[in-house]
Amino acid sequence: MTEKELLYVEDALGHEQYFQTQCKQTAQDLKNAKLRACVEDMAKKHQQLFQSFYDLL
């Protein structure tokens, strides 16, 4: 990988961590069970994306 590609992956990792954290925090604040489950699923998806990017390294 080039240095520029590594910087992109690093940036993507940071974004996925941020989105995952935001989803988890938002899910905790939601009272509606269906909506909370949807947001929790989004957090899991961001974790999977993070892992995919991390595996590139």
N, CA, C and O atoms as CSV, one atom per row, in Angstrom:
chain,resi,resn,atom,element,x,y,z
A,1,MET,N,N,0.842,-1.184,0.000
A,1,MET,CA,C,0.000,0.000,0.000
A,1,MET,C,C,0.880,1.237,0.000
A,1,MET,O,O,1.958,1.266,0.593
A,2,THR,N,N,0.389,2.241,-0.675
A,2,THR,CA,C,1.124,3.501,-0.675
A,2,THR,C,C,0.811,4.253,0.617
A,2,THR,O,O,-0.118,3.906,1.347
A,3,GLU,N,N,1.592,5.271,0.879
A,3,GLU,CA,C,1.369,6.085,2.074
A,3,GLU,C,C,-0.007,6.745,2.023
A,3,GLU,O,O,-0.696,6.845,3.038
A,4,LYS,N,N,-0.394,7.190,0.843
A,4,LYS,CA,C,-1.702,7.838,0.691
A,4,LYS,C,C,-2.837,6.853,0.967
A,4,LYS,O,O,-3.834,7.214,1.592
A,5,GLU,N,N,-2.691,5.625,0.511
A,5,GLU,CA,C,-3.713,4.607,0.770
A,5,GLU,C,C,-3.790,4.275,2.257
A,5,GLU,O,O,-4.877,4.079,2.799
A,6,LEU,N,N,-2.638,4.214,2.909
A,6,LEU,CA,C,-2.631,3.955,4.353
A,6,LEU,C,C,-3.313,5.086,5.118
A,6,LEU,O,O,-4.020,4.841,6.096
A,7,LEU,N,N,-3.103,6.310,4.675
A,7,LEU,CA,C,-3.761,7.447,5.321
A,7,LEU,C,C,-5.275,7.365,5.141
A,7,LEU,O,O,-6.033,7.708,6.048
A,8,TYR,N,N,-5.709,6.911,3.970
A,8,TYR,CA,C,-7.140,6.743,3.735
A,8,TYR,C,C,-7.717,5.683,4.675
A,8,TYR,O,O,-8.779,5.888,5.262
A,9,VAL,N,N,-7.032,4.569,4.817
A,9,VAL,CA,C,-7.515,3.500,5.690
A,9,VAL,C,C,-7.551,3.989,7.139
A,9,VAL,O,O,-8.497,3.699,7.871
A,10,GLU,N,N,-6.533,4.720,7.544
A,10,GLU,CA,C,-6.499,5.268,8.906
A,10,GLU,C,C,-7.680,6.212,9.130
A,10,GLU,O,O,-8.324,6.171,10.178
A,11,ASP,N,N,-7.954,7.044,8.163
A,11,ASP,CA,C,-9.082,7.975,8.246
A,11,ASP,C,C,-10.400,7.205,8.311
A,11,ASP,O,O,-11.282,7.541,9.102
A,12,ALA,N,N,-10.527,6.189,7.492
A,12,ALA,CA,C,-11.746,5.375,7.481
A,12,ALA,C,C,-11.942,4.668,8.824
A,12,ALA,O,O,-13.067,4.568,9.313
A,13,LEU,N,N,-10.860,4.183,9.416
A,13,LEU,CA,C,-10.940,3.547,10.738
A,13,LEU,C,C,-11.486,4.532,11.779
A,13,LEU,O,O,-12.346,4.189,12.589
A,14,GLY,N,N,-10.973,5.739,11.736
A,14,GLY,CA,C,-11.434,6.767,12.672
A,14,GLY,C,C,-12.909,7.081,12.498
A,14,GLY,O,O,-13.639,7.240,13.476
A,15,HIS,N,N,-13.345,7.170,11.249
A,15,HIS,CA,C,-14.754,7.447,10.988
A,15,HIS,C,C,-15.643,6.307,11.490
A,15,HIS,O,O,-16.684,6.549,12.102
A,16,GLU,N,N,-15.236,5.085,11.232
A,16,GLU,CA,C,-16.044,3.951,11.662
A,16,GLU,C,C,-16.113,3.861,13.183
A,16,GLU,O,O,-17.160,3.515,13.731
A,17,GLN,N,N,-15.022,4.166,13.868
A,17,GLN,CA,C,-15.046,4.182,15.332
A,17,GLN,C,C,-16.012,5.254,15.835
A,17,GLN,O,O,-16.794,5.020,16.756
A,18,TYR,N,N,-15.942,6.424,15.219
A,18,TYR,CA,C,-16.823,7.527,15.614
A,18,TYR,C,C,-18.292,7.145,15.409
A,18,TYR,O,O,-19.114,7.335,16.306
A,19,PHE,N,N,-18.622,6.605,14.225
A,19,PHE,CA,C,-20.004,6.238,13.941
A,19,PHE,C,C,-20.490,5.155,14.892
A,19,PHE,O,O,-21.631,5.192,15.352
A,20,GLN,N,N,-19.637,4.204,15.183
A,20,GLN,CA,C,-20.019,3.130,16.103
A,20,GLN,C,C,-20.315,3.704,17.488
A,20,GLN,O,O,-21.320,3.354,18.106
A,21,THR,N,N,-19.453,4.573,17.966
A,21,THR,CA,C,-19.645,5.193,19.273
A,21,THR,C,C,-20.937,6.001,19.311
A,21,THR,O,O,-21.696,5.917,20.277
A,22,GLN,N,N,-21.186,6.774,18.274
A,22,GLN,CA,C,-22.402,7.585,18.221
A,22,GLN,C,C,-23.655,6.713,18.204
A,22,GLN,O,O,-24.642,7.030,18.868
A,23,CYS,N,N,-23.618,5.633,17.460
A,23,CYS,CA,C,-24.765,4.721,17.413
A,23,CYS,C,C,-25.019,4.093,18.774
A,23,CYS,O,O,-26.166,4.008,19.212
A,24,LYS,N,N,-23.967,3.655,19.442
A,24,LYS,CA,C,-24.131,3.042,20.761
A,24,LYS,C,C,-24.715,4.039,21.761
A,24,LYS,O,O,-25.613,3.695,22.530
A,25,GLN,N,N,-24.209,5.265,21.751
A,25,GLN,CA,C,-24.711,6.286,22.670
A,25,GLN,C,C,-26.165,6.629,22.370
A,25,GLN,O,O,-26.976,6.788,23.283
A,26,THR,N,N,-26.486,6.740,21.092
A,26,THR,CA,C,-27.851,7.055,20.699
A,26,THR,C,C,-28.803,5.933,21.087
A,26,THR,O,O,-29.901,6.196,21.577
A,27,ALA,N,N,-28.396,4.688,20.873
A,27,ALA,CA,C,-29.241,3.540,21.213
A,27,ALA,C,C,-29.579,3.532,22.701
A,27,ALA,O,O,-30.696,3.181,23.082
A,28,GLN,N,N,-28.635,3.910,23.532
A,28,GLN,CA,C,-28.878,3.930,24.974
A,28,GLN,C,C,-29.947,4.948,25.346
A,28,GLN,O,O,-30.663,4.762,26.330
A,29,ASP,N,N,-30.062,6.016,24.574
A,29,ASP,CA,C,-31.017,7.080,24.881
A,29,ASP,C,C,-32.415,6.824,24.315
A,29,ASP,O,O,-33.365,7.510,24.691
A,30,LEU,N,N,-32.549,5.864,23.433
A,30,LEU,CA,C,-33.833,5.620,22.783
A,30,LEU,C,C,-34.765,4.785,23.652
A,30,LEU,O,O,-34.343,3.807,24.270
A,31,LYS,N,N,-36.013,5.170,23.695
A,31,LYS,CA,C,-37.018,4.447,24.467
A,31,LYS,C,C,-37.735,3.416,23.589
A,31,LYS,O,O,-38.142,2.364,24.081
A,32,ASN,N,N,-37.890,3.705,22.313
A,32,ASN,CA,C,-38.579,2.817,21.383
A,32,ASN,C,C,-37.691,1.609,21.085
A,32,ASN,O,O,-36.585,1.757,20.565
A,33,ALA,N,N,-38.183,0.414,21.418
A,33,ALA,CA,C,-37.373,-0.808,21.298
A,33,ALA,C,C,-36.991,-1.118,19.854
A,33,ALA,O,O,-35.863,-1.536,19.591
A,34,LYS,N,N,-37.919,-0.918,18.916
A,34,LYS,CA,C,-37.617,-1.205,17.513
A,34,LYS,C,C,-36.559,-0.254,16.969
A,34,LYS,O,O,-35.640,-0.669,16.263
A,35,LEU,N,N,-36.695,1.009,17.302
A,35,LEU,CA,C,-35.722,2.000,16.856
A,35,LEU,C,C,-34.360,1.747,17.496
A,35,LEU,O,O,-33.327,1.862,16.836
A,36,ARG,N,N,-34.364,1.400,18.792
A,36,ARG,CA,C,-33.119,1.093,19.489
A,36,ARG,C,C,-32.418,-0.100,18.836
A,36,ARG,O,O,-31.203,-0.081,18.643
A,37,ALA,N,N,-33.191,-1.142,18.495
A,37,ALA,CA,C,-32.614,-2.326,17.845
A,37,ALA,C,C,-32.019,-1.960,16.488
A,37,ALA,O,O,-30.961,-2.468,16.118
A,38,CYS,N,N,-32.683,-1.093,15.755
A,38,CYS,CA,C,-32.176,-0.653,14.449
A,38,CYS,C,C,-30.841,0.068,14.603
A,38,CYS,O,O,-29.900,-0.190,13.852
A,39,VAL,N,N,-30.762,0.965,15.571
A,39,VAL,CA,C,-29.524,1.723,15.788
A,39,VAL,C,C,-28.415,0.807,16.305
A,39,VAL,O,O,-27.249,0.988,15.954
A,40,GLU,N,N,-28.768,-0.170,17.130
A,40,GLU,CA,C,-27.778,-1.142,17.590
A,40,GLU,C,C,-27.238,-1.965,16.418
A,40,GLU,O,O,-26.051,-2.288,16.373
A,41,ASP,N,N,-28.116,-2.299,15.472
A,41,ASP,CA,C,-27.668,-3.000,14.262
A,41,ASP,C,C,-26.704,-2.132,13.454
A,41,ASP,O,O,-25.732,-2.632,12.887
A,42,MET,N,N,-26.980,-0.842,13.409
A,42,MET,CA,C,-26.074,0.079,12.710
A,42,MET,C,C,-24.707,0.100,13.389
A,42,MET,O,O,-23.676,0.139,12.717
A,43,ALA,N,N,-24.699,0.074,14.712
A,43,ALA,CA,C,-23.432,0.053,15.447
A,43,ALA,C,C,-22.646,-1.216,15.107
A,43,ALA,O,O,-21.429,-1.170,14.931
A,44,LYS,N,N,-23.346,-2.341,15.017
A,44,LYS,CA,C,-22.685,-3.602,14.664
A,44,LYS,C,C,-22.110,-3.533,13.253
A,44,LYS,O,O,-21.008,-4.019,12.999
A,45,LYS,N,N,-22.859,-2.931,12.344
A,45,LYS,CA,C,-22.385,-2.802,10.963
A,45,LYS,C,C,-21.120,-1.943,10.909
A,45,LYS,O,O,-20.184,-2.259,10.175
A,46,HIS,N,N,-21.093,-0.867,11.682
A,46,HIS,CA,C,-19.898,-0.022,11.713
A,46,HIS,C,C,-18.716,-0.766,12.334
A,46,HIS,O,O,-17.572,-0.544,11.939
A,47,GLN,N,N,-18.982,-1.644,13.297
A,47,GLN,CA,C,-17.917,-2.468,13.865
A,47,GLN,C,C,-17.361,-3.413,12.806
A,47,GLN,O,O,-16.150,-3.609,12.711
A,48,GLN,N,N,-18.260,-3.998,12.009
A,48,GLN,CA,C,-17.824,-4.895,10.941
A,48,GLN,C,C,-17.003,-4.138,9.900
A,48,GLN,O,O,-15.983,-4.640,9.427
A,49,LEU,N,N,-17.442,-2.943,9.545
A,49,LEU,CA,C,-16.693,-2.130,8.578
A,49,LEU,C,C,-15.319,-1.759,9.136
A,49,LEU,O,O,-14.317,-1.789,8.422
A,50,PHE,N,N,-15.290,-1.409,10.424
A,50,PHE,CA,C,-14.012,-1.098,11.071
A,50,PHE,C,C,-13.072,-2.293,10.951
A,50,PHE,O,O,-11.905,-2.149,10.585
A,51,GLN,N,N,-13.606,-3.484,11.267
A,51,GLN,CA,C,-12.771,-4.684,11.213
A,51,GLN,C,C,-12.279,-4.955,9.799
A,51,GLN,O,O,-11.139,-5.376,9.604
A,52,SER,N,N,-13.127,-4.718,8.823
A,52,SER,CA,C,-12.728,-4.912,7.420
A,52,SER,C,C,-11.581,-3.986,7.044
A,52,SER,O,O,-10.609,-4.415,6.422
A,53,PHE,N,N,-11.691,-2.730,7.417
A,53,PHE,CA,C,-10.617,-1.782,7.142
A,53,PHE,C,C,-9.345,-2.165,7.896
A,53,PHE,O,O,-8.243,-2.108,7.352
A,54,TYR,N,N,-9.523,-2.558,9.166
A,54,TYR,CA,C,-8.372,-2.929,9.997
A,54,TYR,C,C,-7.635,-4.129,9.401
A,54,TYR,O,O,-6.406,-4.196,9.430
A,55,ASP,N,N,-8.403,-5.070,8.861
A,55,ASP,CA,C,-7.797,-6.269,8.266
A,55,ASP,C,C,-6.956,-5.941,7.035
A,55,ASP,O,O,-6.085,-6.722,6.654
A,56,LEU,N,N,-7.209,-4.798,6.417
A,56,LEU,CA,C,-6.389,-4.391,5.282
A,56,LEU,C,C,-4.949,-4.101,5.684
A,56,LEU,O,O,-4.026,-4.205,4.877
A,57,LEU,N,N,-4.784,-3.735,6.945
A,57,LEU,CA,C,-3.457,-3.419,7.436
A,57,LEU,C,C,-2.714,-4.699,7.734
A,57,LEU,O,O,-1.561,-4.658,8.164
